[in-house]
């Protein structure tokens, strides 16, 4: 959902964006790359950091883009013109989602370097690349059906998307180096501290450099849209929304003037204001869910028109269903709602 309080944020680069195959200098040793995505959210920001490892000069890449011919071609253009003749020494993935990890195998093979990421997301990616996790297949269709999504066409399309993740992440590197909350990584002589966040992905890693007042926030803090927080079939009673909101408190510990480098949207300042906006957004959604359930027993599919005011395509519907269930689960697990399983096999929620 678009940010109604966006004017509280400041975009120091204005409308300037790197074009595909370009890398825009943001600071000495920091370059911004932007790749296309085949979704309504049509881009991802990737980052190049000047580095030195084991005496070798080169670059660290943060996040990869999906596995596609276009993304590979754009990377090759960047490699040819924007690495100053130096190699890639390391690839960091903030989390396991396809737009962040899809080309990790190709990049690490291409440059003979190591992938760095959290253990939880690495192992989930290994599992998902040989099946799928949450966004397609029979299990996902059955799960969304149990939460009120009964449209036969939508369910059939979800069943048919069993290759959703493997198509964009066909291979995950066989080895990696583990990042954890608090891990300090020396990148080009500067210390970057890992901040683990939960709710959007199992163990999302953001990177903060105090010397440069920069945070590579991944998907945990985005300027214009709210981060997707979903429940999926592999963990049907999860409470990712509470985990996400608790994780946001970590960003209030960073200086207020920190420049945020998000995975989607433009670099911005106003981190503390954005955390406040995201909390307010979810408080409003939780209040809407509570009111809907008080009016009548309500399932997640019945909340789509309440929580999302625009027409949704199938890709957006799967994310929206996951988000609706996340809001219901948060209230249910706090004891504010009660969950009832109907004779039709659908869960509905009412005030506790």
N, C-alpha and C positions, 0 to 999 in steps of 0.2 A: 504494500500500500504506500502511495506517495506520502512524503513528509510535509504536513501542513505548516510546520514551524521551520522550514528550511532556511528562511531568512536569518535565523539565529546563527547559522553556520557561515564560515568564510572560505571561499575557494581562491587561494592565492594565485592560481594559474588562470583564473577566469574560465573562458571556454576553450582554452588550448587543450588539444588531445593529440596523442601520437597516432599516426595512421598505421594500418597493418604493415608490418615489415620495418617500421621505424622504431627508434628508441629515443625518448625525449630526456634530455639531461634535467634532473631536478636539483641536484647538488653534486659537488665533486664526488665521483665514484658511485653515483646513484642514478640509474636510468629507468624510465617507465616505458613498458611495452604493453600494447593493448591488442588482444586477439578476439576474433569474432566467435559467436556461439549461435547454434541453430535453434534458439528458443526466443520467447518474448524478451527475456533478459539476454540481450544480444551481444554481450562482450564480457571479457574478463581482463583485469589488470594483472600484469606480471612484472617482476622487478629484477633488475640486474644490479648487483653490488660488487664493486671492485674488491678483489680478495688476494690473499697470498696463503698457500697451504704447502707445507713441507718444502719451503724454499721456492716454490713455483708461483709466478705471478699469473693472475687470471681473473675469473668472474664466478660469483655464485648466482644462480638463478633461483628465485623464489616463485613457486607455482609454475604450471606447465602448459595449460590449455588442453583441450580434448584431442584424442587421436583422430586426426583427419589430414587429408592431403593439403588442404589450405593452411592449416596451422603449421604443419611441417615446412611448407614452402615459405611462410612468413618468418619462421625461425631461421631458415637458411639465409634469408635476406638480412636479418639482424646479424647473424654470425659473420656474414661477408662484409658488412659495412659498419657495425657498431660495437665490435669487441676489441678494437684497436690492435688487431692481430694476435690477441691473446686467447687462450683456451678457456672453456668452462671447467671449473675445478670441483663444483659441488652443486647438487640440486636439492632444494628444500621444498617440501610440500606442507602447506599449512594443515591440510586434512585430506580425506580420501575421496571426496566428491569428484566426478569425472572431469570437470573443467579445471580442477587443480592438480590432478594426478594423471590424467589421460596419457600424456606423452612422456611420463617419467622414465619408462623403460627405454624409449627411443633416445631421449636426451642422455641418459647415463651410458647407454651403449655407444652413442655417437661420440661422446667425449671421454669415455673410459673413467667415469667418476662415480661417486657414491650418492645415493638418495638418503636424505635425512628427514625423518618425520616421527610422529609418536607411534609407539608400539600398537596401541589399540587400533588406530586408523590403518596402519600398515597391514595388520593381520585381517581386519575386516575387508580391506581392498583385495587381498589375496583370495578371500572367500568369494567376494562379490564378482570378481573378474571371471570366475568359473561358473557362476550362476547369476544371481541378481539379489539385490537387497532392497526390499521395500517399495520399489517403483514399478514392478511388473511381475507377471507370472501368475499362476493359479493361486498361490498363497496370498499374494497381495490383493487379488480380486476377491477372494473369500473374506479377507480381513475387512476391506472397505465395505463389502456386502453386509457384514455383521454390524456395521455402523451406519446402515441405511442407504448406501449407494446401490440402488436396485435397477437402474437403467441398463437393460440387457446390452445395448450397443457399447456403453462405456465399459462395462465389466468385460466384454469380449475383447475390447481393445487393450485393456489392462492385462488380461491373460496373454494376449499376443505379444506383450512387451517384455517377455522373459529375457531377451538379450539387451535390454536397455543399458545396463552398466557395461557388460562385456564389449558392446559395440564401441563405446567411447574410451574404455580402459581394457584393451584386449590382453595386455600383459602387465604384470607388476614386477618390478625388479626382484631378483631372487634374494638379494641382501640389502641391508640398510643400516643406518646408524640412528640410534634412538634419541629422540628429544623428549624431555619431560618438563613439567612445571619447574621453573627456577633454573633450568640448564642455561649456562652462559656460553655463548658461541662467539669466538673471535672471528670477525669478518673484516679483513683488510685493516687490522690493527685497532678496530673498535669493538667493544663488547655489546652484544645483543642478547638480551635476557628473554627466555621463553616464558610466555604466559599461557597456561592451559585454560581452555574454555570448554564448557559442556552445554549440551542442548541442541546445537546445530549439527554437530558431529560428535562422535564418542569422545574424542580427545583432540580438539582443535588447538593448534599452536600459533599464537601471535608472537611477533618479535619486536622488542622495544630496545632502542638505543638511547640511553640517557644523554650521552655526549652530543648527539645530533638532535635530540628532542623529536624523535621519529618513532612511530609505531606502525609496523606492517600488520594491519588488523585482520587480514583475511576476510572472512564473512561474518565475524563476530560483531563488528560495528560498521554499518554502511550508512552513507549520508542521506540518500533519498528514499530508500525502501527499507522495510523491516526485514531482518534476517529470518529465513524460513526455519521454523522450529516444529518438527513433525514427529508423530508416533508412527512406526511402521510395523509390519507383521511379525518381524523377528523378535520384537520386544513390545508386545501389545499393551501391557500395563505400565509402560514407562511414563515418567513425568519430566520430559525434556524442557518444558516451559519454566518450571521452577529452577531447574539446573541452569538454564540460560540466564534468567533474571539474576540469580545469585552470582553467576560469572561476571555479569556486567559491573558489579561492584569493584572488580579488580582494576578496571580502567579508570575509576575515579581516583586511584592511588597515583596515577601518572600526572605530570604537570598539566595545568589547564591549557597551556599554549602548545602542547604536543601537536605536531603535524601528523595527521592520520592518513595512511596510504591504504585505502580499502580495495577489496577485490572487484567491486563494481561501483561505478560512479567516479567522482573526481577527488583528488587529494583535498583535504579540508582541515581547518582548525575549528575548535568548538566541541572538543571531545566530551567534556562534562555536560554540556547542554544536550548533546546527542544522546548520551546515556539517559538523561532525564526524560527526553522525548520518547525513547524506546520503552522506558518503564511506564510512562503515561499512556502510550499506545496500547500496551498489553493490559493495563488496568481498565481501560475503556472497553477492550474486547471481552475481558472477563466479566465485566458488569453487563454487557450485552448478552453474553451466554447465560449468566445467572437469571436475567429477566426473561429470556426465551424459555428456559426450563421451568420457571415459576408459572409461566402462562399455560404451558402444557408439556407433557412428557416429550422430550426432544432427543433426536439422534444427530450424529455429526453431519450427515448429509442435509438435514433440515436446517443446519446453521450456515450453509454456504451463502445463502442470500443475505443472511444477517451480517456475516463477517466480511464478505467480499461483494462490493457494489458493482462490479463489472462482469461482463460475460467471460467465462473461463474456457480455454481450450482443454484438451485431455491432459496435456502435460501440467497445466496449471491446476486442473481439478485434482490430480493425485496429490500435489503439494498442499492444496487447500483442504482436502480431506484430512491429511496428516496434521495440519495446523488446527483444524476444528477439534480433532480428537485430543490433541495436546492441551487445548484449553479446557475441554471437558475433564480429562484425566487430572489436570492440576486441581480443579475444584473438587472432584470426586475424592482424590487421595488426601486432600486437606479436610475432608469430612463435610464440605459445604453442599455437595450434591450426593445423591444416592443413585447407583446404577442398577437397572432392572433389565433382565433378558426376557424379551417377549416370546410368545408362541411362534412368531415368525422368524426367530433366530436373530433379531436385531436388538442391540443395546439402546435403551433410552434412559435419559437422565432426568431426575426430578429433585427438588430441594430436599435436603436431608431432614 
